[in-house]
Amino acid sequence: MAIEFTVLMDDQPGSLAVLTENLNQKAVSIVALHATPCRPKGVIQFVTSNTDATVEALRHAGLDYETCEVLVLTLPGEPGVLMRLARALADAGINVNAFYSTMSGQVVVNAGDRVVAQQIAMSIGIR
């Protein structure tokens, strides 16, 4: 499991630059990132290489944030893998709150019950 940060920023040019510059000042690498507008704000969800340094960077920048645990999974590159995972989670009544890619080709899954979601993923051969 990993820690996902969620930050709301103004939906305007430069917001992502401000975030990444502050992370860079603390030598934090972004492992995965998802950003979408929700006007007048933008929602940025991300996983980093160093949780403590990320917290320091966000506080230094004066940015409010929320955190939660997420799964980082490796999906085999074969047809139907995501379908099997999505169906198995749905059948177990687990909601997927967010799903996005890492910089290295894995996927981040923010699910309602991460422990059960991880067990389900493992039961169908996803690590």
C-alpha positions in Angstrom: 0.0 0.0 0.0 1.0 3.6 -0.5 -0.2 7.0 0.6 -2.2 9.1 -1.8 -2.3 12.9 -1.4 -5.3 14.9 -2.6 -4.9 18.7 -3.1 -7.4 21.2 -4.3 -5.8 24.1 -6.2 -7.1 27.0 -8.2 -7.9 25.8 -11.8 -5.5 28.1 -13.5 -2.2 28.1 -15.3 0.7 27.5 -13.0 -1.0 25.5 -10.2 0.6 22.2 -11.1 3.9 24.0 -11.5 3.6 25.4 -7.9 2.9 22.0 -6.6 5.7 20.2 -8.4 8.2 23.0 -7.6 7.5 22.7 -3.9 7.9 18.9 -4.1 11.1 19.2 -6.0 12.6 21.6 -3.3 12.2 18.7 -0.9 13.7 16.2 -3.4 10.3 14.4 -3.7 9.6 12.3 -6.8 6.1 11.9 -8.1 5.3 8.2 -8.5 1.8 8.7 -9.8 -0.4 11.7 -10.5 -4.0 12.3 -11.6 -5.3 15.9 -12.1 -8.8 17.0 -13.2 -10.7 20.3 -13.2 -13.6 20.7 -10.9 -14.1 24.4 -11.5 -13.2 26.7 -10.0 -10.7 24.3 -8.4 -8.6 21.5 -9.7 -8.3 18.2 -7.9 -4.8 16.7 -7.9 -4.3 13.2 -6.5 -0.8 11.8 -6.3 1.6 9.3 -4.8 5.2 10.3 -4.0 8.5 8.7 -3.1 8.6 10.2 0.4 5.5 10.8 2.4 7.2 12.8 5.2 9.0 15.1 2.8 5.7 15.5 0.8 3.9 16.7 4.0 6.7 19.2 4.7 6.6 20.5 1.1 2.8 20.9 1.1 2.9 22.7 4.5 5.7 24.9 3.3 3.6 25.8 0.3 0.5 26.5 2.5 -1.5 23.9 0.6 -4.3 22.0 2.4 -4.3 18.2 1.6 -5.9 15.0 2.5 -4.3 11.5 2.6 -5.5 8.0 2.3 -4.0 4.6 1.7 -4.1 3.2 -1.8 -3.1 0.1 -3.6 -0.3 0.2 -6.2 -0.8 -2.9 -8.5 0.9 -4.3 -11.5 -1.6 -5.4 -14.1 -0.4 -8.0 -16.5 -0.5 -6.7 -20.1 -3.2 -9.1 -21.3 -6.8 -8.5 -22.4 -9.4 -8.6 -19.7 -7.3 -8.1 -16.7 -8.8 -4.8 -15.7 -12.3 -6.2 -16.5 -11.7 -9.1 -14.1 -10.5 -6.8 -11.4 -13.4 -4.4 -11.8 -16.0 -7.2 -11.8 -14.5 -8.9 -8.8 -14.4 -5.6 -6.8 -18.0 -4.8 -7.9 -19.2 -8.3 -6.9 -17.7 -7.7 -3.5 -19.4 -4.4 -3.2 -16.2 -2.4 -3.2 -16.3 1.1 -4.7 -13.4 2.3 -6.7 -12.9 6.0 -5.8 -9.9 6.6 -8.1 -7.9 4.6 -10.6 -4.8 6.0 -12.4 -1.4 5.1 -13.7 2.0 5.4 -12.1 5.0 6.8 -14.0 6.3 3.2 -14.3 3.2 1.6 -15.7 1.6 0.3 -12.5 -1.9 1.4 -11.4 -3.0 3.2 -8.3 -6.4 2.0 -6.9 -8.2 4.0 -4.3 -10.9 1.6 -3.2 -13.5 1.7 -0.4 -12.0 -1.3 1.4 -8.3 -1.5 0.5 -7.6 -4.6 2.5 -10.3 -6.6 0.8 -9.5 -5.1 -2.6 -5.9 -6.2 -2.2 -7.0 -9.7 -1.3 -9.3 -9.8 -4.3 -6.5 -8.6 -6.6 -4.2 -11.2 -5.3 -6.8 -13.9 -5.7 -7.0 -13.2 -9.4 -3.2 -13.0 -9.9 -2.6 -9.3 -9.6 0.1 -8.1 -7.3 
